[in-house]
């Protein structure tokens, strides 16, 4: 019987967000490889900041009207039951439009369809495999990153630039500022001090 702890030699806890240079590295590789679905998926998860379970279930109607992709969208989160609003920047919208056109998707279709069948979306496990493929392309230590790294990336970069925790709290849909601070790995006292200095 194996008595070794399950987490022996594993890095557990929060996974690292991606840095701007890593985001650009993945984006360029996906462009060069003409990976339309992966590029749209990568762009969508960066802007949407959605959990994997919500990301994979996105439908065309959640983000697009006809062939036009909206610059803002709202989806109901599976974990919390509360709505999550997010923006889609111009370049990211173009990647989604390209996917919709390539796959001839309609409003009721899943945006990221499984290759098993058009009526199914990719699974969270499949998304995880795709994500780790992106990480492998950069030659990064796979154990330091997970799909949740993608959810944390844009909020982390926004915080680094603005130090505005309240903005991050709103973007992630956290009910407590302390949750946002822990999520970003910031000490609660520092978080509260920053928050108190910002008029909302």
Secondary structure, DSSP 8 states (H G I E B T S, - for coil): ---S-TTTT---SS-----HHHHHHHHHHHHHTT-HHHHHHHHHHHHH---HHHHTT-BHHHHEETTEE-SEEEEE-TTT-SEEEEE--HHHHHHHHHHHHHTT--TTSBSSB-SS-TTSB--HHHHHHHHHHHHHHTT--GGG--HHHHHHHHHHHHHHHH--HHHHHHHHT-SSHHHHHHHHT--HHHHHHHHHTS--
